[in-house]
Amino acid sequence: MRRAIYPGSFDPVTNGHLDIIQRGCKLFDEIIIAVLINPEKTPFFSVEERCDILRAVVKEIDHGECVLTVESFAGLLVQYAAERNANAIVRGIRAISDYEYELQMALMNRRLGPGIETVFMMAHEAYSFISSRLIKEVFSLGGNITGLVPPSVEIRLQARLSRNKIKGAS
Ligand code: ADP
């Protein structure tokens, strides 16, 4: 049983994340998509919302025989991975700029949990410039993000933005 953890903020999930998940499906029997609970960051969507969005979108993608599970976690990633009996951590690499940080994390995680391998995957080049941060920025400025996130994410972003505007006006 090859089980991997794909950790991240997923605030919100993008087509780049989904591309990595689909590639991972060819390598693993199960991928646990783990939404990090980070009290230091103020997210756009709550952890519960991000998990709900992810659960809905992963149902729509072709995942072959691979089981996709979504949950949230806090604390040390290697500890969480060990609790879940996972053998691997999946991370996506977009550009060299990601590599430095990812290498540092992977080596620290190897030191903390020698039994767990980090597997780096490259998304399709069509998605390599996408980050959740940029999606939120472009969308809030009125830019078109169609094709970069699943349609349901665009709807959720629109709803959140309209709510914020109403809040701001009252
Ligand atoms: P973080 O919160 O660590 O910045 P995210 O939660 O956005 O990262 O993403 C989780 C993982 O997915 C990270 O390994 C990140 O590099 C990867 N990732 C994010 N966007 C893309 C993309 N467009 N293509 C490939 N990998 C990506």
Backbone and ligand atoms as CSV (ligand in chain L), in Angstrom:
chain,resi,resn,atom,element,x,y,z
A,1,MET,N,N,0.860,-1.202,0.000
A,1,MET,CA,C,0.000,0.000,0.000
A,1,MET,C,C,0.890,1.245,0.000
A,2,ARG,N,N,0.866,1.992,-1.088
A,2,ARG,CA,C,1.686,3.209,-1.133
A,2,ARG,C,C,0.787,4.404,-0.859
A,3,ARG,N,N,1.028,5.009,0.291
A,3,ARG,CA,C,0.178,6.145,0.692
A,3,ARG,C,C,1.037,7.407,0.796
A,4,ALA,N,N,0.568,8.470,0.166
A,4,ALA,CA,C,1.312,9.733,0.211
A,4,ALA,C,C,0.466,10.825,0.841
A,5,ILE,N,N,1.176,11.794,1.396
A,5,ILE,CA,C,0.517,12.998,1.920
A,5,ILE,C,C,0.866,14.135,0.960
A,6,TYR,N,N,-0.110,14.892,0.547
A,6,TYR,CA,C,0.154,16.100,-0.252
A,6,TYR,C,C,-0.270,17.291,0.616
A,7,PRO,N,N,0.708,17.901,1.307
A,7,PRO,CA,C,0.343,18.985,2.229
A,7,PRO,C,C,0.407,20.359,1.571
A,8,GLY,N,N,-0.355,21.285,2.098
A,8,GLY,CA,C,-0.285,22.658,1.582
A,8,GLY,C,C,-1.366,23.524,2.188
A,9,SER,N,N,-1.401,24.749,1.731
A,9,SER,CA,C,-2.423,25.678,2.222
A,9,SER,C,C,-3.702,25.558,1.391
A,10,PHE,N,N,-3.551,25.363,0.097
A,10,PHE,CA,C,-4.690,25.225,-0.818
A,10,PHE,C,C,-5.724,26.335,-0.618
A,11,ASP,N,N,-5.240,27.566,-0.622
A,11,ASP,CA,C,-6.110,28.719,-0.306
A,11,ASP,C,C,-6.246,29.651,-1.520
A,12,PRO,N,N,-6.926,29.272,-2.570
A,12,PRO,CA,C,-7.687,28.041,-2.787
A,12,PRO,C,C,-6.910,27.074,-3.663
A,13,VAL,N,N,-7.514,25.867,-3.854
A,13,VAL,CA,C,-6.920,24.880,-4.754
A,13,VAL,C,C,-6.939,25.448,-6.181
A,14,THR,N,N,-5.855,25.175,-6.921
A,14,THR,CA,C,-5.759,25.655,-8.313
A,14,THR,C,C,-5.613,24.446,-9.249
A,15,ASN,N,N,-5.654,24.720,-10.537
A,15,ASN,CA,C,-5.453,23.629,-11.501
A,15,ASN,C,C,-4.026,23.083,-11.431
A,16,GLY,N,N,-3.103,23.886,-10.921
A,16,GLY,CA,C,-1.728,23.410,-10.718
A,16,GLY,C,C,-1.701,22.321,-9.653
A,17,HIS,N,N,-2.393,22.555,-8.539
A,17,HIS,CA,C,-2.489,21.528,-7.492
A,17,HIS,C,C,-3.125,20.253,-8.052
A,18,LEU,N,N,-4.219,20.440,-8.805
A,18,LEU,CA,C,-4.943,19.265,-9.317
A,18,LEU,C,C,-4.086,18.461,-10.288
A,19,ASP,N,N,-3.259,19.175,-11.047
A,19,ASP,CA,C,-2.348,18.498,-11.976
A,19,ASP,C,C,-1.358,17.617,-11.196
A,20,ILE,N,N,-0.837,18.161,-10.104
A,20,ILE,CA,C,0.099,17.389,-9.269
A,20,ILE,C,C,-0.620,16.169,-8.679
A,21,ILE,N,N,-1.840,16.375,-8.211
A,21,ILE,CA,C,-2.604,15.263,-7.615
A,21,ILE,C,C,-2.803,14.157,-8.652
A,22,GLN,N,N,-3.179,14.549,-9.871
A,22,GLN,CA,C,-3.419,13.543,-10.904
A,22,GLN,C,C,-2.150,12.787,-11.291
A,23,ARG,N,N,-1.040,13.498,-11.308
A,23,ARG,CA,C,0.234,12.810,-11.581
A,23,ARG,C,C,0.554,11.849,-10.435
A,24,GLY,N,N,0.298,12.296,-9.216
A,24,GLY,CA,C,0.557,11.459,-8.037
A,24,GLY,C,C,-0.296,10.195,-8.050
A,25,CYS,N,N,-1.490,10.302,-8.622
A,25,CYS,CA,C,-2.393,9.141,-8.680
A,25,CYS,C,C,-1.780,7.976,-9.446
A,26,LYS,N,N,-0.848,8.286,-10.343
A,26,LYS,CA,C,-0.210,7.212,-11.114
A,26,LYS,C,C,0.845,6.489,-10.275
A,27,LEU,N,N,1.268,7.118,-9.177
A,27,LEU,CA,C,2.347,6.542,-8.359
A,27,LEU,C,C,1.863,5.928,-7.048
A,28,PHE,N,N,0.739,6.420,-6.546
A,28,PHE,CA,C,0.308,6.012,-5.201
A,28,PHE,C,C,-1.076,5.367,-5.202
A,29,ASP,N,N,-1.294,4.513,-4.182
A,29,ASP,CA,C,-2.614,3.900,-4.025
A,29,ASP,C,C,-3.572,4.858,-3.328
A,30,GLU,N,N,-3.008,5.706,-2.475
A,30,GLU,CA,C,-3.842,6.692,-1.776
A,30,GLU,C,C,-3.056,7.989,-1.604
A,31,ILE,N,N,-3.717,9.095,-1.807
A,31,ILE,CA,C,-3.096,10.393,-1.505
A,31,ILE,C,C,-4.009,11.104,-0.513
A,32,ILE,N,N,-3.408,11.497,0.590
A,32,ILE,CA,C,-4.155,12.303,1.561
A,32,ILE,C,C,-3.785,13.753,1.297
A,33,ILE,N,N,-4.749,14.522,0.862
A,33,ILE,CA,C,-4.518,15.945,0.617
A,33,ILE,C,C,-4.744,16.628,1.967
A,34,ALA,N,N,-3.663,17.171,2.505
A,34,ALA,CA,C,-3.695,17.638,3.894
A,34,ALA,C,C,-3.599,19.165,3.958
A,35,VAL,N,N,-4.655,19.774,4.428
A,35,VAL,CA,C,-4.709,21.230,4.523
A,35,VAL,C,C,-4.106,21.653,5.856
A,36,LEU,N,N,-3.045,22.416,5.755
A,36,LEU,CA,C,-2.322,22.831,6.957
A,36,LEU,C,C,-3.094,23.901,7.735
A,37,ILE,N,N,-3.254,23.643,9.025
A,37,ILE,CA,C,-3.867,24.644,9.910
A,37,ILE,C,C,-2.728,25.512,10.407
A,38,ASN,N,N,-2.694,26.751,9.923
A,38,ASN,CA,C,-1.601,27.656,10.295
A,38,ASN,C,C,-2.166,28.904,10.970
A,39,PRO,N,N,-2.116,28.929,12.319
A,39,PRO,CA,C,-2.728,30.050,13.040
A,39,PRO,C,C,-2.034,31.391,12.761
A,40,GLU,N,N,-0.823,31.327,12.191
A,40,GLU,CA,C,-0.096,32.578,11.953
A,40,GLU,C,C,-0.516,33.297,10.676
A,41,LYS,N,N,-1.196,32.572,9.792
A,41,LYS,CA,C,-1.603,33.168,8.517
A,41,LYS,C,C,-3.087,33.502,8.565
A,42,THR,N,N,-3.470,34.624,7.933
A,42,THR,CA,C,-4.897,34.924,7.804
A,42,THR,C,C,-5.309,34.469,6.411
A,43,PRO,N,N,-6.037,33.366,6.334
A,43,PRO,CA,C,-6.363,32.833,5.013
A,43,PRO,C,C,-7.575,33.535,4.393
A,44,PHE,N,N,-7.743,33.335,3.111
A,44,PHE,CA,C,-8.911,33.863,2.398
A,44,PHE,C,C,-10.112,32.969,2.721
A,45,PHE,N,N,-9.900,31.658,2.638
A,45,PHE,CA,C,-10.932,30.683,2.990
A,45,PHE,C,C,-10.508,29.963,4.272
A,46,SER,N,N,-11.494,29.653,5.125
A,46,SER,CA,C,-11.168,28.928,6.359
A,46,SER,C,C,-10.696,27.508,6.005
A,47,VAL,N,N,-10.102,26.831,6.976
A,47,VAL,CA,C,-9.632,25.458,6.746
A,47,VAL,C,C,-10.809,24.571,6.326
A,48,GLU,N,N,-11.971,24.763,6.997
A,48,GLU,CA,C,-13.146,23.937,6.670
A,48,GLU,C,C,-13.596,24.202,5.238
A,49,GLU,N,N,-13.617,25.482,4.856
A,49,GLU,CA,C,-14.030,25.819,3.483
A,49,GLU,C,C,-13.073,25.205,2.463
A,50,ARG,N,N,-11.772,25.299,2.758
A,50,ARG,CA,C,-10.778,24.758,1.824
A,50,ARG,C,C,-10.923,23.236,1.679
A,51,CYS,N,N,-11.206,22.576,2.804
A,51,CYS,CA,C,-11.410,21.119,2.744
A,51,CYS,C,C,-12.672,20.808,1.930
A,52,ASP,N,N,-13.748,21.563,2.153
A,52,ASP,CA,C,-15.002,21.336,1.406
A,52,ASP,C,C,-14.775,21.518,-0.090
A,53,ILE,N,N,-14.077,22.606,-0.439
A,53,ILE,CA,C,-13.820,22.895,-1.858
A,53,ILE,C,C,-13.011,21.746,-2.464
A,54,LEU,N,N,-11.946,21.343,-1.746
A,54,LEU,CA,C,-11.086,20.261,-2.248
A,54,LEU,C,C,-11.869,18.966,-2.428
A,55,ARG,N,N,-12.705,18.635,-1.434
A,55,ARG,CA,C,-13.478,17.376,-1.535
A,55,ARG,C,C,-14.359,17.394,-2.770
A,56,ALA,N,N,-14.959,18.550,-3.038
A,56,ALA,CA,C,-15.851,18.645,-4.203
A,56,ALA,C,C,-15.051,18.543,-5.506
A,57,VAL,N,N,-13.902,19.220,-5.602
A,57,VAL,CA,C,-13.183,19.217,-6.876
A,57,VAL,C,C,-12.456,17.889,-7.150
A,58,VAL,N,N,-11.969,17.227,-6.107
A,58,VAL,CA,C,-11.263,15.964,-6.391
A,58,VAL,C,C,-12.226,14.861,-6.847
A,59,LYS,N,N,-13.510,15.036,-6.522
A,59,LYS,CA,C,-14.525,14.079,-7.007
A,59,LYS,C,C,-14.641,14.143,-8.520
A,60,GLU,N,N,-14.343,15.315,-9.060
A,60,GLU,CA,C,-14.547,15.562,-10.497
A,60,GLU,C,C,-13.364,15.124,-11.360
A,61,ILE,N,N,-12.209,14.878,-10.741
A,61,ILE,CA,C,-11.035,14.590,-11.570
A,61,ILE,C,C,-10.836,13.083,-11.756
A,62,ASP,N,N,-10.101,12.737,-12.825
A,62,ASP,CA,C,-9.806,11.335,-13.089
A,62,ASP,C,C,-8.689,10.910,-12.129
A,63,HIS,N,N,-9.016,10.017,-11.203
A,63,HIS,CA,C,-7.979,9.599,-10.244
A,63,HIS,C,C,-7.656,8.120,-10.343
A,64,GLY,N,N,-8.114,7.484,-11.415
A,64,GLY,CA,C,-7.814,6.067,-11.631
A,64,GLY,C,C,-8.203,5.238,-10.422
A,65,GLU,N,N,-7.261,4.403,-9.974
A,65,GLU,CA,C,-7.530,3.516,-8.827
A,65,GLU,C,C,-7.159,4.191,-7.502
A,66,CYS,N,N,-6.556,5.351,-7.606
A,66,CYS,CA,C,-6.026,6.014,-6.402
A,66,CYS,C,C,-7.157,6.595,-5.544
A,67,VAL,N,N,-7.071,6.353,-4.264
A,67,VAL,CA,C,-8.061,6.897,-3.326
A,67,VAL,C,C,-7.595,8.292,-2.907
A,68,LEU,N,N,-8.474,9.259,-3.020
A,68,LEU,CA,C,-8.119,10.630,-2.623
A,68,LEU,C,C,-8.902,11.004,-1.372
A,69,THR,N,N,-8.174,11.392,-0.348
A,69,THR,CA,C,-8.793,11.761,0.920
A,69,THR,C,C,-8.377,13.198,1.229
A,70,VAL,N,N,-9.278,13.958,1.814
A,70,VAL,CA,C,-8.953,15.341,2.185
A,70,VAL,C,C,-9.133,15.491,3.683
A,71,GLU,N,N,-8.125,16.009,4.349
A,71,GLU,CA,C,-8.277,16.322,5.770
A,71,GLU,C,C,-7.362,17.477,6.163
A,72,SER,N,N,-7.570,17.998,7.352
A,72,SER,CA,C,-6.706,19.091,7.808
A,72,SER,C,C,-5.742,18.541,8.841
A,73,PHE,N,N,-4.637,19.243,9.022
A,73,PHE,CA,C,-3.688,18.813,10.050
A,73,PHE,C,C,-2.948,20.024,10.619
A,74,ALA,N,N,-2.452,19.831,11.846
A,74,ALA,CA,C,-1.641,20.870,12.489
A,74,ALA,C,C,-0.406,20.175,13.040
A,75,GLY,N,N,0.630,20.932,13.270
A,75,GLY,CA,C,1.829,20.356,13.885
A,75,GLY,C,C,2.829,19.864,12.868
A,76,LEU,N,N,3.696,18.960,13.329
A,76,LEU,CA,C,4.795,18.485,12.486
A,76,LEU,C,C,4.297,17.553,11.383
A,77,LEU,N,N,4.684,17.878,10.158
A,77,LEU,CA,C,4.237,17.083,9.015
A,77,LEU,C,C,4.683,15.623,9.112
A,78,VAL,N,N,5.956,15.386,9.489
A,78,VAL,CA,C,6.444,13.993,9.528
A,78,VAL,C,C,5.709,13.160,10.585
A,79,GLN,N,N,5.326,13.833,11.660
A,79,GLN,CA,C,4.593,13.131,12.716
A,79,GLN,C,C,3.205,12.732,12.205
A,80,TYR,N,N,2.598,13.692,11.529
A,80,TYR,CA,C,1.277,13.446,10.944
A,80,TYR,C,C,1.365,12.324,9.897
A,81,ALA,N,N,2.405,12.365,9.060
A,81,ALA,CA,C,2.580,11.342,8.024
A,81,ALA,C,C,2.770,9.958,8.660
A,82,ALA,N,N,3.531,9.916,9.756
A,82,ALA,CA,C,3.759,8.637,10.445
A,82,ALA,C,C,2.445,8.120,11.035
A,83,GLU,N,N,1.656,9.027,11.622
A,83,GLU,CA,C,0.357,8.628,12.192
A,83,GLU,C,C,-0.557,8.033,11.126
A,84,ARG,N,N,-0.424,8.543,9.920
A,84,ARG,CA,C,-1.276,8.066,8.822
A,84,ARG,C,C,-0.635,6.897,8.052
A,85,ASN,N,N,0.500,6.442,8.547
A,85,ASN,CA,C,1.226,5.350,7.861
A,85,ASN,C,C,1.557,5.690,6.416
A,86,ALA,N,N,1.925,6.915,6.168
A,86,ALA,CA,C,2.278,7.323,4.803
A,86,ALA,C,C,3.762,7.092,4.568
A,87,ASN,N,N,4.125,6.711,3.331
A,87,ASN,CA,C,5.544,6.523,3.036
A,87,ASN,C,C,6.141,7.706,2.301
A,88,ALA,N,N,5.293,8.611,1.840
A,88,ALA,CA,C,5.840,9.704,1.035
A,88,ALA,C,C,5.098,11.012,1.259
A,89,ILE,N,N,5.841,12.083,1.014
A,89,ILE,CA,C,5.268,13.438,1.019
A,89,ILE,C,C,5.401,13.933,-0.411
A,90,VAL,N,N,4.319,14.384,-0.993
A,90,VAL,CA,C,4.367,14.910,-2.360
A,90,VAL,C,C,4.428,16.428,-2.290
A,91,ARG,N,N,5.333,17.006,-3.078
A,91,ARG,CA,C,5.385,18.468,-3.196
A,91,ARG,C,C,5.494,18.829,-4.673
A,92,GLY,N,N,4.941,19.967,-5.026
A,92,GLY,CA,C,4.996,20.415,-6.418
A,92,GLY,C,C,6.107,21.436,-6.594
A,93,ILE,N,N,6.773,21.358,-7.728
A,93,ILE,CA,C,7.828,22.335,-8.037
A,93,ILE,C,C,7.396,23.082,-9.294
A,94,ARG,N,N,7.352,24.403,-9.188
A,94,ARG,CA,C,6.967,25.212,-10.352
A,94,ARG,C,C,8.188,25.754,-11.064
A,95,ALA,N,N,9.149,26.206,-10.274
A,95,ALA,CA,C,10.329,26.867,-10.851
A,95,ALA,C,C,11.491,26.668,-9.888
A,96,ILE,N,N,12.662,27.083,-10.325
A,96,ILE,CA,C,13.858,26.969,-9.479
A,96,ILE,C,C,13.625,27.668,-8.143
A,97,SER,N,N,12.869,28.756,-8.187
A,97,SER,CA,C,12.609,29.523,-6.965
A,97,SER,C,C,11.910,28.666,-5.899
A,98,ASP,N,N,11.085,27.699,-6.306
A,98,ASP,CA,C,10.446,26.809,-5.333
A,98,ASP,C,C,11.475,25.848,-4.734
A,99,TYR,N,N,12.446,25.489,-5.564
A,99,TYR,CA,C,13.349,24.383,-5.220
A,99,TYR,C,C,14.129,24.617,-3.931
A,100,GLU,N,N,14.630,25.828,-3.762
A,100,GLU,CA,C,15.485,26.100,-2.609
A,100,GLU,C,C,14.763,25.831,-1.285
A,101,TYR,N,N,13.558,26.381,-1.192
A,101,TYR,CA,C,12.760,26.206,0.020
A,101,TYR,C,C,12.350,24.737,0.179
A,102,GLU,N,N,11.926,24.150,-0.929
A,102,GLU,CA,C,11.449,22.762,-0.890
A,102,GLU,C,C,12.581,21.801,-0.498
A,103,LEU,N,N,13.782,22.067,-0.995
A,103,LEU,CA,C,14.931,21.216,-0.666
A,103,LEU,C,C,15.215,21.286,0.836
A,104,GLN,N,N,15.187,22.508,1.356
A,104,GLN,CA,C,15.431,22.723,2.778
A,104,GLN,C,C,14.405,21.947,3.624
A,105,MET,N,N,13.140,22.071,3.242
A,105,MET,CA,C,12.068,21.378,3.970
A,105,MET,C,C,12.229,19.865,3.863
A,106,ALA,N,N,12.546,19.401,2.650
A,106,ALA,CA,C,12.668,17.956,2.425
A,106,ALA,C,C,13.809,17.382,3.269
A,107,LEU,N,N,14.919,18.117,3.352
A,107,LEU,CA,C,16.064,17.609,4.122
A,107,LEU,C,C,15.768,17.636,5.617
A,108,MET,N,N,15.075,18.668,6.052
A,108,MET,CA,C,14.676,18.728,7.470
A,108,MET,C,C,13.706,17.590,7.784
A,109,ASN,N,N,12.750,17.381,6.888
A,109,ASN,CA,C,11.782,16.297,7.115
A,109,ASN,C,C,12.459,14.929,7.087
A,110,ARG,N,N,13.480,14.767,6.268
A,110,ARG,CA,C,14.203,13.489,6.216
A,110,ARG,C,C,14.936,13.249,7.536
A,111,ARG,N,N,15.464,14.339,8.084
A,111,ARG,CA,C,16.159,14.231,9.370
A,111,ARG,C,C,15.179,13.866,10.487
A,112,LEU,N,N,14.009,14.516,10.444
A,112,LEU,CA,C,13.006,14.287,11.492
A,112,LEU,C,C,12.310,12.931,11.341
A,113,GLY,N,N,12.126,12.520,10.094
A,113,GLY,CA,C,11.412,11.260,9.854
A,113,GLY,C,C,12.085,10.500,8.731
A,114,PRO,N,N,13.173,9.765,9.044
A,114,PRO,CA,C,13.971,9.125,7.986
A,114,PRO,C,C,13.201,8.117,7.127
A,115,GLY,N,N,12.074,7.637,7.632
A,115,GLY,CA,C,11.326,6.625,6.866
A,115,GLY,C,C,10.429,7.203,5.785
A,116,ILE,N,N,10.328,8.519,5.728
A,116,ILE,CA,C,9.378,9.130,4.782
A,116,ILE,C,C,10.127,9.881,3.685
A,117,GLU,N,N,9.860,9.520,2.447
A,117,GLU,CA,C,10.532,10.173,1.323
A,117,GLU,C,C,9.708,11.345,0.811
A,118,THR,N,N,10.391,12.423,0.415
A,118,THR,CA,C,9.689,13.518,-0.261
A,118,THR,C,C,9.808,13.290,-1.760
A,119,VAL,N,N,8.679,13.364,-2.437
A,119,VAL,CA,C,8.656,13.175,-3.891
A,119,VAL,C,C,8.261,14.507,-4.528
A,120,PHE,N,N,9.145,15.032,-5.361
A,120,PHE,CA,C,8.844,16.287,-6.054
A,120,PHE,C,C,8.238,15.988,-7.406
A,121,MET,N,N,7.199,16.728,-7.718
A,121,MET,CA,C,6.573,16.544,-9.028
A,121,MET,C,C,6.450,17.894,-9.715
A,122,MET,N,N,6.612,17.869,-11.026
A,122,MET,CA,C,6.482,19.104,-11.808
A,122,MET,C,C,5.099,19.137,-12.449
A,123,ALA,N,N,4.389,20.234,-12.251
A,123,ALA,CA,C,3.081,20.376,-12.904
A,123,ALA,C,C,3.311,20.630,-14.392
A,124,HIS,N,N,2.266,20.493,-15.159
A,124,HIS,CA,C,2.316,20.835,-16.584
A,124,HIS,C,C,2.760,22.295,-16.708
A,125,GLU,N,N,3.561,22.579,-17.736
A,125,GLU,CA,C,4.095,23.952,-17.864
A,125,GLU,C,C,2.981,25.004,-17.982
A,126,ALA,N,N,1.819,24.567,-18.445
A,126,ALA,CA,C,0.695,25.509,-18.573
A,126,ALA,C,C,0.236,26.019,-17.202
A,127,TYR,N,N,0.614,25.301,-16.154
A,127,TYR,CA,C,0.190,25.691,-14.801
A,127,TYR,C,C,1.344,26.171,-13.938
A,128,SER,N,N,2.533,26.196,-14.501
A,128,SER,CA,C,3.708,26.414,-13.653
A,128,SER,C,C,3.812,27.845,-13.111
A,129,PHE,N,N,3.031,28.757,-13.638
A,129,PHE,CA,C,3.087,30.140,-13.137
A,129,PHE,C,C,1.970,30.427,-12.135
A,130,ILE,N,N,1.148,29.427,-11.870
A,130,ILE,CA,C,-0.015,29.658,-10.997
A,130,ILE,C,C,0.341,29.450,-9.529
A,131,SER,N,N,-0.046,30.399,-8.708
A,131,SER,CA,C,0.007,30.192,-7.255
A,131,SER,C,C,-1.319,30.683,-6.686
A,132,SER,N,N,-1.687,30.138,-5.541
A,132,SER,CA,C,-2.949,30.561,-4.917
A,132,SER,C,C,-2.917,32.056,-4.633
A,133,ARG,N,N,-1.755,32.548,-4.223
A,133,ARG,CA,C,-1.631,33.970,-3.891
A,133,ARG,C,C,-1.924,34.849,-5.115
A,134,LEU,N,N,-1.342,34.463,-6.252
A,134,LEU,CA,C,-1.533,35.253,-7.471
A,134,LEU,C,C,-2.982,35.182,-7.957
A,135,ILE,N,N,-3.576,34.016,-7.812
A,135,ILE,CA,C,-4.985,33.849,-8.210
A,135,ILE,C,C,-5.859,34.828,-7.428
A,136,LYS,N,N,-5.642,34.888,-6.105
A,136,LYS,CA,C,-6.469,35.766,-5.261
A,136,LYS,C,C,-6.247,37.225,-5.637
A,137,GLU,N,N,-4.982,37.558,-5.893
A,137,GLU,CA,C,-4.636,38.945,-6.227
A,137,GLU,C,C,-5.281,39.368,-7.550
A,138,VAL,N,N,-5.090,38.540,-8.568
A,138,VAL,CA,C,-5.628,38.865,-9.897
A,138,VAL,C,C,-7.151,38.922,-9.851
A,139,PHE,N,N,-7.751,37.937,-9.185
A,139,PHE,CA,C,-9.205,37.891,-9.134
A,139,PHE,C,C,-9.778,39.099,-8.411
A,140,SER,N,N,-9.170,39.475,-7.299
A,140,SER,CA,C,-9.712,40.610,-6.536
A,140,SER,C,C,-9.545,41.929,-7.291
A,141,LEU,N,N,-8.632,41.947,-8.277
A,141,LEU,CA,C,-8.464,43.162,-9.093
A,141,LEU,C,C,-9.302,43.098,-10.372
A,142,GLY,N,N,-10.098,42.044,-10.499
A,142,GLY,CA,C,-11.007,41.943,-11.650
A,142,GLY,C,C,-10.427,41.202,-12.846
A,143,GLY,N,N,-9.262,40.555,-12.671
A,143,GLY,CA,C,-8.649,39.814,-13.784
A,143,GLY,C,C,-9.322,38.467,-14.012
A,144,ASN,N,N,-9.170,37.978,-15.242
A,144,ASN,CA,C,-9.793,36.714,-15.625
A,144,ASN,C,C,-8.928,35.517,-15.195
A,145,ILE,N,N,-9.496,34.612,-14.411
A,145,ILE,CA,C,-8.724,33.444,-13.950
A,145,ILE,C,C,-9.321,32.130,-14.478
A,146,THR,N,N,-10.211,32.267,-15.461
A,146,THR,CA,C,-10.836,31.070,-16.029
A,146,THR,C,C,-9.768,30.144,-16.615
A,147,GLY,N,N,-9.884,28.873,-16.299
A,147,GLY,CA,C,-8.924,27.883,-16.802
A,147,GLY,C,C,-7.749,27.674,-15.857
A,148,LEU,N,N,-7.634,28.533,-14.860
A,148,LEU,CA,C,-6.508,28.406,-13.922
A,148,LEU,C,C,-6.938,27.733,-12.613
A,149,VAL,N,N,-8.243,27.817,-12.340
A,149,VAL,CA,C,-8.807,27.143,-11.161
A,149,VAL,C,C,-10.068,26.404,-11.616
A,150,PRO,N,N,-10.520,25.401,-10.859
A,150,PRO,CA,C,-11.770,24.744,-11.243
A,150,PRO,C,C,-12.918,25.761,-11.200
A,151,PRO,N,N,-13.956,25.599,-12.054
A,151,PRO,CA,C,-15.074,26.548,-12.080
A,151,PRO,C,C,-15.702,26.795,-10.704
A,152,SER,N,N,-15.793,25.737,-9.882
A,152,SER,CA,C,-16.422,25.912,-8.563
A,152,SER,C,C,-15.602,26.850,-7.673
A,153,VAL,N,N,-14.294,26.870,-7.875
A,153,VAL,CA,C,-13.439,27.764,-7.075
A,153,VAL,C,C,-13.686,29.214,-7.488
A,154,GLU,N,N,-13.879,29.416,-8.799
A,154,GLU,CA,C,-14.166,30.767,-9.284
A,154,GLU,C,C,-15.468,31.282,-8.662
A,155,ILE,N,N,-16.451,30.386,-8.581
A,155,ILE,CA,C,-17.752,30.759,-7.996
A,155,ILE,C,C,-17.582,31.106,-6.513
A,156,ARG,N,N,-16.786,30.301,-5.806
A,156,ARG,CA,C,-16.561,30.553,-4.370
A,156,ARG,C,C,-15.819,31.866,-4.168
A,157,LEU,N,N,-14.855,32.140,-5.046
A,157,LEU,CA,C,-14.091,33.396,-4.928
A,157,LEU,C,C,-15.026,34.587,-5.152
A,158,GLN,N,N,-15.885,34.458,-6.167
A,158,GLN,CA,C,-16.831,35.526,-6.486
A,158,GLN,C,C,-17.749,35.797,-5.300
A,159,ALA,N,N,-18.261,34.698,-4.710
A,159,ALA,CA,C,-19.183,34.825,-3.578
A,159,ALA,C,C,-18.490,35.508,-2.403
A,160,ARG,N,N,-17.247,35.106,-2.148
A,160,ARG,CA,C,-16.511,35.678,-1.024
A,160,ARG,C,C,-16.221,37.163,-1.241
A,161,LEU,N,N,-15.872,37.487,-2.468
A,161,LEU,CA,C,-15.535,38.872,-2.795
A,161,LEU,C,C,-16.770,39.769,-2.670
A,162,SER,N,N,-17.923,39.275,-3.161
A,162,SER,CA,C,-19.165,40.053,-3.083
A,162,SER,C,C,-19.529,40.277,-1.623
A,163,ARG,N,N,-19.352,39.234,-0.805
A,163,ARG,CA,C,-19.669,39.338,0.629
A,163,ARG,C,C,-18.775,40.380,1.293
A,164,ASN,N,N,-17.487,40.340,0.938
A,164,ASN,CA,C,-16.545,41.306,1.519
A,164,ASN,C,C,-16.916,42.723,1.127
A,165,LYS,N,N,-17.374,42.882,-0.145
A,165,LYS,CA,C,-17.737,44.224,-0.622
A,165,LYS,C,C,-18.955,44.729,0.133
A,166,ILE,N,N,-19.937,43.836,0.321
A,166,ILE,CA,C,-21.159,44.218,1.046
A,166,ILE,C,C,-20.785,44.623,2.476
A,167,LYS,N,N,-19.914,43.811,3.076
A,167,LYS,CA,C,-19.454,44.085,4.451
A,167,LYS,C,C,-18.783,45.453,4.508
A,168,GLY,N,N,-17.941,45.710,3.503
A,168,GLY,CA,C,-17.183,46.958,3.447
A,168,GLY,C,C,-18.085,48.158,3.273
A,169,ALA,N,N,-19.203,47.965,2.546
A,169,ALA,CA,C,-20.101,49.087,2.239
A,169,ALA,C,C,-21.020,49.402,3.422
A,170,SER,N,N,-21.266,48.388,4.280
A,170,SER,CA,C,-22.224,48.621,5.375
A,170,SER,C,C,-21.538,49.226,6.595
L,1,ADP,P1,P,2.418,26.622,0.200
L,1,ADP,O1,O,1.295,26.878,1.127
L,1,ADP,O2,O,3.438,25.650,0.700
L,1,ADP,O3,O,2.965,27.833,-0.456
L,1,ADP,P2,P,0.417,25.604,-1.546
L,1,ADP,O4,O,-0.472,25.245,-0.469
L,1,ADP,O5,O,-0.042,26.658,-2.483
L,1,ADP,O6,O,1.859,25.841,-1.023
L,1,ADP,O7,O,0.745,24.324,-2.425
L,1,ADP,C1,C,1.086,23.063,-1.904
L,1,ADP,C2,C,2.109,22.414,-2.807
L,1,ADP,O8,O,1.697,22.506,-4.155
L,1,ADP,C3,C,3.499,23.050,-2.759
L,1,ADP,O9,O,4.438,22.012,-2.904
L,1,ADP,C4,C,3.527,23.924,-3.980
L,1,ADP,O10,O,4.847,24.076,-4.477
L,1,ADP,C5,C,2.695,23.110,-4.935
L,1,ADP,N1,N,2.078,23.929,-5.967
L,1,ADP,C6,C,1.299,24.998,-5.826
L,1,ADP,N2,N,0.906,25.497,-7.005
L,1,ADP,C7,C,1.484,24.698,-7.960
L,1,ADP,C8,C,1.509,24.706,-9.389
L,1,ADP,N3,N,0.875,25.634,-10.084
L,1,ADP,N4,N,2.228,23.758,-10.002
L,1,ADP,C9,C,2.904,22.834,-9.278
L,1,ADP,N5,N,2.927,22.771,-7.946
L,1,ADP,C10,C,2.235,23.694,-7.276
